[in-house]
Amino acid sequence: MEVIIRENEEVACGMVARIIAKAVRKKPDLVLGLATGRTMEKVYAELARMHRDEALDFSACRTFNLDEYIGLEQDDVNSYHHYMDEHLFRHINIKPGNTHLPDGTADDLKAEARGYEEKMCACGGIDLQLLGIGQSGHIGFNEPLSSLMSRMRDKVLAPETIAQNGPLFKTGAMPKRAMTMGVGTILESRRALVLVTGEGKADILAESVEGAVTSRVTASALQLHPHCVVVVDEAAASKLQ
Ligand code: F6R
């Protein structure tokens, strides 16, 4: 695991966007694993700018998102389907059929989870997986005590996650469950690219990258990933030894 510290959020987000852009230019049909959340908004804005101003071409790129809330329709403003359209997909030339998010309204969530992993596999697996870290130490929605071997499944959200994301729900109550790739699924990606910014993440970042590898902090499992780069700003890095 390589940790790269940048002076502020803007520079850290710019670096992550450039790493993604370089990977897309090198392999136009890249299979990209995507995350949502506040941390990623500037990264997606920069990728959209690169598409507009620098002809960054996503036309052959395939994407698989990490997670989606259970029970939210795709057009619900709080859904991750909506987030991805708003922040990235509608600003770039990706083909809608090449973008994938789990369906949190599926009647049979187990079959949905299995089918999603099969689709990832049929595309050759994730080349580059983008990740944030939540206040509970989660990656995706792998809350504390998720097995480090876990696969895509539905998961009950931790109280810290409900406190973290609840304020984002302007309409309706935040679902208490989500579909998420498992820790085992994430560890199979060829490269992992983690972005963590802000003082509020300093403690959980230190636990994740310098603490024990434990299912109590599922982000710590990334220490086992053979090609993992963690880009952070100085505020998030403030508790590192
Ligand atoms: C979202 C996801 C989560 C977030 C994490 C950080 O798709 O997978 O693990 O990356 O909760 O969220 P923010 O960036 O809002 O602090």
py3Dmol code that shows the C-alpha trace and the ligand (Angstrom):
import py3Dmol

protein = """\
ATOM      1  CA  MET A   1       0.000   0.000   0.000  1.00  0.00           C
ATOM      2  CA  GLU A   2       1.360   3.385  -1.021  1.00  0.00           C
ATOM      3  CA  VAL A   3       0.070   6.510   0.754  1.00  0.00           C
ATOM      4  CA  ILE A   4       0.464   9.793  -1.149  1.00  0.00           C
ATOM      5  CA  ILE A   5      -0.113  13.038   0.775  1.00  0.00           C
ATOM      6  CA  ARG A   6      -1.140  16.164  -1.162  1.00  0.00           C
ATOM      7  CA  GLU A   7      -1.435  19.686   0.258  1.00  0.00           C
ATOM      8  CA  ASN A   8      -5.192  20.050  -0.014  1.00  0.00           C
ATOM      9  CA  GLU A   9      -8.415  18.448  -1.204  1.00  0.00           C
ATOM     10  CA  GLU A  10      -8.310  20.024  -4.637  1.00  0.00           C
ATOM     11  CA  VAL A  11      -4.814  18.771  -5.413  1.00  0.00           C
ATOM     12  CA  ALA A  12      -5.625  15.282  -4.037  1.00  0.00           C
ATOM     13  CA  CYS A  13      -8.818  15.056  -6.138  1.00  0.00           C
ATOM     14  CA  GLY A  14      -6.963  16.303  -9.220  1.00  0.00           C
ATOM     15  CA  MET A  15      -4.329  13.615  -8.763  1.00  0.00           C
ATOM     16  CA  VAL A  16      -6.956  10.869  -8.487  1.00  0.00           C
ATOM     17  CA  ALA A  17      -8.714  12.147 -11.621  1.00  0.00           C
ATOM     18  CA  ARG A  18      -5.398  12.137 -13.511  1.00  0.00           C
ATOM     19  CA  ILE A  19      -4.648   8.536 -12.430  1.00  0.00           C
ATOM     20  CA  ILE A  20      -8.084   7.465 -13.735  1.00  0.00           C
ATOM     21  CA  ALA A  21      -7.655   9.446 -16.973  1.00  0.00           C
ATOM     22  CA  LYS A  22      -4.246   7.870 -17.593  1.00  0.00           C
ATOM     23  CA  ALA A  23      -5.714   4.384 -17.095  1.00  0.00           C
ATOM     24  CA  VAL A  24      -8.595   5.147 -19.529  1.00  0.00           C
ATOM     25  CA  ARG A  25      -6.162   6.486 -22.153  1.00  0.00           C
ATOM     26  CA  LYS A  26      -3.932   3.431 -21.787  1.00  0.00           C
ATOM     27  CA  LYS A  27      -6.829   0.935 -21.953  1.00  0.00           C
ATOM     28  CA  PRO A  28      -9.904   2.530 -23.569  1.00  0.00           C
ATOM     29  CA  ASP A  29     -12.153  -0.422 -22.592  1.00  0.00           C
ATOM     30  CA  LEU A  30     -11.068  -0.165 -18.951  1.00  0.00           C
ATOM     31  CA  VAL A  31     -13.369  -1.760 -16.363  1.00  0.00           C
ATOM     32  CA  LEU A  32     -13.681   0.915 -13.712  1.00  0.00           C
ATOM     33  CA  GLY A  33     -15.115   0.337 -10.238  1.00  0.00           C
ATOM     34  CA  LEU A  34     -16.798   3.507  -8.981  1.00  0.00           C
ATOM     35  CA  ALA A  35     -17.727   4.952  -5.598  1.00  0.00           C
ATOM     36  CA  THR A  36     -20.167   7.714  -4.693  1.00  0.00           C
ATOM     37  CA  GLY A  37     -20.136  10.141  -1.752  1.00  0.00           C
ATOM     38  CA  ARG A  38     -19.031  13.710  -1.146  1.00  0.00           C
ATOM     39  CA  THR A  39     -15.336  12.873  -1.495  1.00  0.00           C
ATOM     40  CA  MET A  40     -15.736  11.844  -5.147  1.00  0.00           C
ATOM     41  CA  GLU A  41     -17.672  14.875  -6.370  1.00  0.00           C
ATOM     42  CA  LYS A  42     -14.557  16.900  -7.301  1.00  0.00           C
ATOM     43  CA  VAL A  43     -12.956  13.876  -8.972  1.00  0.00           C
ATOM     44  CA  TYR A  44     -15.992  13.413 -11.208  1.00  0.00           C
ATOM     45  CA  ALA A  45     -16.144  17.142 -11.967  1.00  0.00           C
ATOM     46  CA  GLU A  46     -12.509  16.998 -13.073  1.00  0.00           C
ATOM     47  CA  LEU A  47     -13.085  13.892 -15.236  1.00  0.00           C
ATOM     48  CA  ALA A  48     -16.044  15.677 -16.869  1.00  0.00           C
ATOM     49  CA  ARG A  49     -13.788  18.683 -17.527  1.00  0.00           C
ATOM     50  CA  MET A  50     -11.113  16.438 -19.037  1.00  0.00           C
ATOM     51  CA  HIS A  51     -13.733  14.892 -21.312  1.00  0.00           C
ATOM     52  CA  ARG A  52     -14.869  18.364 -22.402  1.00  0.00           C
ATOM     53  CA  ASP A  53     -11.510  20.132 -22.715  1.00  0.00           C
ATOM     54  CA  GLU A  54      -9.021  17.335 -23.307  1.00  0.00           C
ATOM     55  CA  ALA A  55     -11.086  14.825 -25.316  1.00  0.00           C
ATOM     56  CA  LEU A  56     -10.889  12.145 -22.618  1.00  0.00           C
ATOM     57  CA  ASP A  57     -12.873   9.354 -24.275  1.00  0.00           C
ATOM     58  CA  PHE A  58     -15.081   7.036 -22.191  1.00  0.00           C
ATOM     59  CA  SER A  59     -16.912   5.491 -25.164  1.00  0.00           C
ATOM     60  CA  ALA A  60     -15.457   2.011 -24.638  1.00  0.00           C
ATOM     61  CA  CYS A  61     -15.148   2.191 -20.850  1.00  0.00           C
ATOM     62  CA  ARG A  62     -17.263  -0.089 -18.608  1.00  0.00           C
ATOM     63  CA  THR A  63     -18.191   0.869 -15.034  1.00  0.00           C
ATOM     64  CA  PHE A  64     -19.477  -1.014 -11.987  1.00  0.00           C
ATOM     65  CA  ASN A  65     -20.524   0.914  -8.901  1.00  0.00           C
ATOM     66  CA  LEU A  66     -19.801  -0.434  -5.457  1.00  0.00           C
ATOM     67  CA  ASP A  67     -23.208  -0.049  -3.921  1.00  0.00           C
ATOM     68  CA  GLU A  68     -26.800   1.163  -3.884  1.00  0.00           C
ATOM     69  CA  TYR A  69     -29.424   1.687  -1.195  1.00  0.00           C
ATOM     70  CA  ILE A  70     -32.113  -0.961  -0.899  1.00  0.00           C
ATOM     71  CA  GLY A  71     -35.611   0.219  -1.734  1.00  0.00           C
ATOM     72  CA  LEU A  72     -34.768   3.360  -3.716  1.00  0.00           C
ATOM     73  CA  GLU A  73     -35.931   3.596  -7.339  1.00  0.00           C
ATOM     74  CA  GLN A  74     -33.244   4.559  -9.869  1.00  0.00           C
ATOM     75  CA  ASP A  75     -34.761   8.004 -10.402  1.00  0.00           C
ATOM     76  CA  ASP A  76     -35.002   8.756  -6.671  1.00  0.00           C
ATOM     77  CA  VAL A  77     -32.846  11.843  -6.024  1.00  0.00           C
ATOM     78  CA  ASN A  78     -31.177  10.036  -3.112  1.00  0.00           C
ATOM     79  CA  SER A  79     -30.206   6.951  -5.105  1.00  0.00           C
ATOM     80  CA  TYR A  80     -26.675   6.297  -6.255  1.00  0.00           C
ATOM     81  CA  HIS A  81     -28.045   5.812  -9.801  1.00  0.00           C
ATOM     82  CA  HIS A  82     -29.133   9.449  -9.648  1.00  0.00           C
ATOM     83  CA  TYR A  83     -25.834  10.557  -8.070  1.00  0.00           C
ATOM     84  CA  MET A  84     -23.806   8.941 -10.867  1.00  0.00           C
ATOM     85  CA  ASP A  85     -25.935  10.523 -13.608  1.00  0.00           C
ATOM     86  CA  GLU A  86     -25.736  13.930 -11.962  1.00  0.00           C
ATOM     87  CA  HIS A  87     -22.019  13.934 -11.191  1.00  0.00           C
ATOM     88  CA  LEU A  88     -20.516  11.933 -14.035  1.00  0.00           C
ATOM     89  CA  PHE A  89     -22.437   9.922 -16.604  1.00  0.00           C
ATOM     90  CA  ARG A  90     -24.451  12.703 -18.208  1.00  0.00           C
ATOM     91  CA  HIS A  91     -21.314  14.845 -18.581  1.00  0.00           C
ATOM     92  CA  ILE A  92     -19.208  12.270 -20.463  1.00  0.00           C
ATOM     93  CA  ASN A  93     -19.596  10.029 -23.514  1.00  0.00           C
ATOM     94  CA  ILE A  94     -20.026   6.727 -21.668  1.00  0.00           C
ATOM     95  CA  LYS A  95     -22.610   4.362 -23.177  1.00  0.00           C
ATOM     96  CA  PRO A  96     -25.506   3.863 -20.740  1.00  0.00           C
ATOM     97  CA  GLY A  97     -25.364   0.103 -21.430  1.00  0.00           C
ATOM     98  CA  ASN A  98     -21.759   0.071 -20.199  1.00  0.00           C
ATOM     99  CA  THR A  99     -22.625   1.476 -16.762  1.00  0.00           C
ATOM    100  CA  HIS A 100     -23.739  -0.830 -13.963  1.00  0.00           C
ATOM    101  CA  LEU A 101     -25.121  -0.246 -10.487  1.00  0.00           C
ATOM    102  CA  PRO A 102     -26.810  -2.829  -8.281  1.00  0.00           C
ATOM    103  CA  ASP A 103     -30.615  -2.740  -8.360  1.00  0.00           C
ATOM    104  CA  GLY A 104     -31.700  -2.050  -4.800  1.00  0.00           C
ATOM    105  CA  THR A 105     -35.354  -2.657  -5.724  1.00  0.00           C
ATOM    106  CA  ALA A 106     -34.834  -6.236  -6.975  1.00  0.00           C
ATOM    107  CA  ASP A 107     -37.325  -8.751  -5.513  1.00  0.00           C
ATOM    108  CA  ASP A 108     -34.582 -11.332  -5.156  1.00  0.00           C
ATOM    109  CA  LEU A 109     -31.542  -9.520  -3.768  1.00  0.00           C
ATOM    110  CA  LYS A 110     -29.439 -12.692  -3.619  1.00  0.00           C
ATOM    111  CA  ALA A 111     -30.002 -13.320  -7.341  1.00  0.00           C
ATOM    112  CA  GLU A 112     -29.277  -9.640  -8.065  1.00  0.00           C
ATOM    113  CA  ALA A 113     -25.983  -9.877  -6.137  1.00  0.00           C
ATOM    114  CA  ARG A 114     -24.970 -13.070  -7.913  1.00  0.00           C
ATOM    115  CA  GLY A 115     -25.890 -11.658 -11.333  1.00  0.00           C
ATOM    116  CA  TYR A 116     -23.934  -8.456 -10.670  1.00  0.00           C
ATOM    117  CA  GLU A 117     -20.757 -10.369  -9.794  1.00  0.00           C
ATOM    118  CA  GLU A 118     -21.251 -12.560 -12.879  1.00  0.00           C
ATOM    119  CA  LYS A 119     -21.472  -9.459 -15.083  1.00  0.00           C
ATOM    120  CA  MET A 120     -18.255  -8.095 -13.538  1.00  0.00           C
ATOM    121  CA  CYS A 121     -16.590 -11.419 -14.211  1.00  0.00           C
ATOM    122  CA  ALA A 122     -17.859 -11.533 -17.825  1.00  0.00           C
ATOM    123  CA  CYS A 123     -16.240  -8.104 -18.380  1.00  0.00           C
ATOM    124  CA  GLY A 124     -12.919  -9.527 -17.166  1.00  0.00           C
ATOM    125  CA  GLY A 125     -13.058  -8.136 -13.599  1.00  0.00           C
ATOM    126  CA  ILE A 126     -12.336  -4.652 -12.273  1.00  0.00           C
ATOM    127  CA  ASP A 127      -9.135  -3.063 -13.621  1.00  0.00           C
ATOM    128  CA  LEU A 128      -9.187  -0.023 -11.341  1.00  0.00           C
ATOM    129  CA  GLN A 129     -11.406   0.317  -8.268  1.00  0.00           C
ATOM    130  CA  LEU A 130     -12.030   3.800  -6.847  1.00  0.00           C
ATOM    131  CA  LEU A 131     -12.824   3.849  -3.113  1.00  0.00           C
ATOM    132  CA  GLY A 132     -13.613   6.237  -0.284  1.00  0.00           C
ATOM    133  CA  ILE A 133     -13.574   5.387   3.422  1.00  0.00           C
ATOM    134  CA  GLY A 134     -16.612   5.971   5.640  1.00  0.00           C
ATOM    135  CA  GLN A 135     -16.682   7.085   9.274  1.00  0.00           C
ATOM    136  CA  SER A 136     -17.362   3.467  10.290  1.00  0.00           C
ATOM    137  CA  GLY A 137     -14.166   2.413   8.487  1.00  0.00           C
ATOM    138  CA  HIS A 138     -16.196   0.893   5.659  1.00  0.00           C
ATOM    139  CA  ILE A 139     -15.262   0.486   2.013  1.00  0.00           C
ATOM    140  CA  GLY A 140     -18.361   0.164  -0.133  1.00  0.00           C
ATOM    141  CA  PHE A 141     -20.937  -0.478   2.582  1.00  0.00           C
ATOM    142  CA  ASN A 142     -18.889  -3.185   4.266  1.00  0.00           C
ATOM    143  CA  GLU A 143     -19.680  -2.205   7.813  1.00  0.00           C
ATOM    144  CA  PRO A 144     -17.662  -3.305  10.871  1.00  0.00           C
ATOM    145  CA  LEU A 145     -17.464  -7.093  11.246  1.00  0.00           C
ATOM    146  CA  SER A 146     -18.085  -7.782   7.547  1.00  0.00           C
ATOM    147  CA  SER A 147     -16.072 -10.818   6.559  1.00  0.00           C
ATOM    148  CA  LEU A 148     -12.872  -9.939   4.710  1.00  0.00           C
ATOM    149  CA  MET A 149     -13.890 -12.694   2.240  1.00  0.00           C
ATOM    150  CA  SER A 150     -17.396 -11.255   1.698  1.00  0.00           C
ATOM    151  CA  ARG A 151     -19.013 -11.001  -1.739  1.00  0.00           C
ATOM    152  CA  MET A 152     -21.747  -8.751  -3.130  1.00  0.00           C
ATOM    153  CA  ARG A 153     -24.757  -8.896  -0.792  1.00  0.00           C
ATOM    154  CA  ASP A 154     -27.231  -6.815   1.152  1.00  0.00           C
ATOM    155  CA  LYS A 155     -25.963  -5.305   4.367  1.00  0.00           C
ATOM    156  CA  VAL A 156     -27.487  -3.479   7.341  1.00  0.00           C
ATOM    157  CA  LEU A 157     -25.904  -0.020   7.663  1.00  0.00           C
ATOM    158  CA  ALA A 158     -23.968   0.924  10.806  1.00  0.00           C
ATOM    159  CA  PRO A 159     -25.175   3.789  13.054  1.00  0.00           C
ATOM    160  CA  GLU A 160     -22.061   5.828  12.042  1.00  0.00           C
ATOM    161  CA  THR A 161     -23.060   5.486   8.374  1.00  0.00           C
ATOM    162  CA  ILE A 162     -26.629   6.556   9.071  1.00  0.00           C
ATOM    163  CA  ALA A 163     -25.235   9.579  10.953  1.00  0.00           C
ATOM    164  CA  GLN A 164     -22.783  10.285   8.093  1.00  0.00           C
ATOM    165  CA  ASN A 165     -25.250  10.051   5.179  1.00  0.00           C
ATOM    166  CA  GLY A 166     -28.625  10.727   6.832  1.00  0.00           C
ATOM    167  CA  PRO A 167     -28.258  14.538   6.507  1.00  0.00           C
ATOM    168  CA  LEU A 168     -27.939  14.096   2.703  1.00  0.00           C
ATOM    169  CA  PHE A 169     -31.542  12.829   2.522  1.00  0.00           C
ATOM    170  CA  LYS A 170     -33.573  15.967   1.931  1.00  0.00           C
ATOM    171  CA  THR A 171     -36.682  13.943   1.045  1.00  0.00           C
ATOM    172  CA  GLY A 172     -37.739  10.673   2.691  1.00  0.00           C
ATOM    173  CA  ALA A 173     -35.931   8.606   5.308  1.00  0.00           C
ATOM    174  CA  MET A 174     -32.535   7.073   4.638  1.00  0.00           C
ATOM    175  CA  PRO A 175     -32.771   3.320   3.961  1.00  0.00           C
ATOM    176  CA  LYS A 176     -31.173   1.174   6.648  1.00  0.00           C
ATOM    177  CA  ARG A 177     -29.844  -1.416   4.197  1.00  0.00           C
ATOM    178  CA  ALA A 178     -27.773  -1.369   1.023  1.00  0.00           C
ATOM    179  CA  MET A 179     -26.415  -3.732  -1.617  1.00  0.00           C
ATOM    180  CA  THR A 180     -22.617  -3.657  -1.671  1.00  0.00           C
ATOM    181  CA  MET A 181     -19.692  -5.395  -3.280  1.00  0.00           C
ATOM    182  CA  GLY A 182     -17.973  -7.450  -0.586  1.00  0.00           C
ATOM    183  CA  VAL A 183     -14.496  -6.902   0.819  1.00  0.00           C
ATOM    184  CA  GLY A 184     -13.427 -10.073  -1.036  1.00  0.00           C
ATOM    185  CA  THR A 185     -14.885  -8.677  -4.269  1.00  0.00           C
ATOM    186  CA  ILE A 186     -12.999  -5.385  -3.816  1.00  0.00           C
ATOM    187  CA  LEU A 187      -9.723  -7.162  -3.033  1.00  0.00           C
ATOM    188  CA  GLU A 188      -9.949  -8.945  -6.417  1.00  0.00           C
ATOM    189  CA  SER A 189      -9.685  -5.667  -8.351  1.00  0.00           C
ATOM    190  CA  ARG A 190      -6.360  -5.380 -10.213  1.00  0.00           C
ATOM    191  CA  ARG A 191      -5.655  -1.921  -8.774  1.00  0.00           C
ATOM    192  CA  ALA A 192      -7.310  -0.037  -5.923  1.00  0.00           C
ATOM    193  CA  LEU A 193      -7.288   3.767  -5.738  1.00  0.00           C
ATOM    194  CA  VAL A 194      -8.474   5.240  -2.450  1.00  0.00           C
ATOM    195  CA  LEU A 195      -9.211   8.920  -1.823  1.00  0.00           C
ATOM    196  CA  VAL A 196      -9.613  10.320   1.689  1.00  0.00           C
ATOM    197  CA  THR A 197      -9.879  14.032   2.467  1.00  0.00           C
ATOM    198  CA  GLY A 198     -10.646  16.260   5.424  1.00  0.00           C
ATOM    199  CA  GLU A 199      -9.756  16.333   9.117  1.00  0.00           C
ATOM    200  CA  GLY A 200     -12.920  14.414   9.990  1.00  0.00           C
ATOM    201  CA  LYS A 201     -11.412  11.300   8.368  1.00  0.00           C
ATOM    202  CA  ALA A 202      -7.983  11.593  10.053  1.00  0.00           C
ATOM    203  CA  ASP A 203      -8.632   9.015  12.823  1.00  0.00           C
ATOM    204  CA  ILE A 204     -10.268   6.408  10.597  1.00  0.00           C
ATOM    205  CA  LEU A 205      -7.570   6.841   7.928  1.00  0.00           C
ATOM    206  CA  ALA A 206      -4.833   6.211  10.519  1.00  0.00           C
ATOM    207  CA  GLU A 207      -6.665   3.101  11.774  1.00  0.00           C
ATOM    208  CA  SER A 208      -7.166   1.882   8.206  1.00  0.00           C
ATOM    209  CA  VAL A 209      -3.622   2.237   6.938  1.00  0.00           C
ATOM    210  CA  GLU A 210      -1.531   1.914  10.126  1.00  0.00           C
ATOM    211  CA  GLY A 211      -3.736  -0.214  12.378  1.00  0.00           C
ATOM    212  CA  ALA A 212      -4.244  -3.956  12.469  1.00  0.00           C
ATOM    213  CA  VAL A 213      -5.961  -5.660   9.549  1.00  0.00           C
ATOM    214  CA  THR A 214      -9.343  -6.357  11.068  1.00  0.00           C
ATOM    215  CA  SER A 215     -12.948  -6.843  10.014  1.00  0.00           C
ATOM    216  CA  ARG A 216     -13.757  -4.138  12.606  1.00  0.00           C
ATOM    217  CA  VAL A 217     -12.361  -1.590  10.094  1.00  0.00           C
ATOM    218  CA  THR A 218     -12.928  -3.118   6.670  1.00  0.00           C
ATOM    219  CA  ALA A 219     -10.772  -0.469   4.931  1.00  0.00           C
ATOM    220  CA  SER A 220      -7.782  -2.029   6.749  1.00  0.00           C
ATOM    221  CA  ALA A 221      -8.169  -5.040   4.419  1.00  0.00           C
ATOM    222  CA  LEU A 222      -6.731  -2.832   1.665  1.00  0.00           C
ATOM    223  CA  GLN A 223      -3.336  -3.347   3.337  1.00  0.00           C
ATOM    224  CA  LEU A 224      -3.585  -6.850   1.829  1.00  0.00           C
ATOM    225  CA  HIS A 225      -4.228  -5.531  -1.696  1.00  0.00           C
ATOM    226  CA  PRO A 226      -1.153  -6.022  -3.930  1.00  0.00           C
ATOM    227  CA  HIS A 227      -1.624  -2.717  -5.843  1.00  0.00           C
ATOM    228  CA  CYS A 228      -3.314  -0.149  -3.644  1.00  0.00           C
ATOM    229  CA  VAL A 229      -2.619   3.607  -3.752  1.00  0.00           C
ATOM    230  CA  VAL A 230      -4.179   5.860  -1.110  1.00  0.00           C
ATOM    231  CA  VAL A 231      -4.290   9.583  -1.977  1.00  0.00           C
ATOM    232  CA  VAL A 232      -5.004  11.887   0.963  1.00  0.00           C
ATOM    233  CA  ASP A 233      -4.859  15.588   1.764  1.00  0.00           C
ATOM    234  CA  GLU A 234      -2.799  16.975   4.649  1.00  0.00           C
ATOM    235  CA  ALA A 235      -5.889  17.310   6.858  1.00  0.00           C
ATOM    236  CA  ALA A 236      -6.775  13.611   6.530  1.00  0.00           C
ATOM    237  CA  ALA A 237      -3.097  12.683   6.994  1.00  0.00           C
ATOM    238  CA  SER A 238      -2.786  14.646  10.255  1.00  0.00           C
ATOM    239  CA  LYS A 239      -3.025  11.565  12.514  1.00  0.00           C
ATOM    240  CA  LEU A 240      -0.577   9.376  10.561  1.00  0.00           C
ATOM    241  CA  GLN A 241       2.604   8.456  12.443  1.00  0.00           C
TER     242      GLN A 241
END
"""
ligand_1 = """\
16
F6R
C -20.123 5.067 -1.609
C -19.224 4.243 -0.821
C -18.789 4.673 0.539
C -18.174 6.081 0.591
C -17.852 6.475 2.019
C -17.323 7.889 2.121
O -20.383 4.489 -2.863
O -18.860 3.221 -1.267
O -17.898 3.729 1.048
O -17.027 6.110 -0.205
O -18.984 6.343 2.828
O -18.354 8.780 1.827
P -18.096 10.356 1.766
O -17.213 10.591 0.597
O -19.461 10.976 1.560
O -17.466 10.734 3.056
"""
view = py3Dmol.view(width=600, height=400)
view.addModel(protein, "pdb")
view.setStyle({"model": 0}, {"cartoon": {"style": "trace"}})
view.addModel(ligand_1, "xyz")
view.setStyle({"model": 1}, {"stick": {}})
view.zoomTo()
view.show()
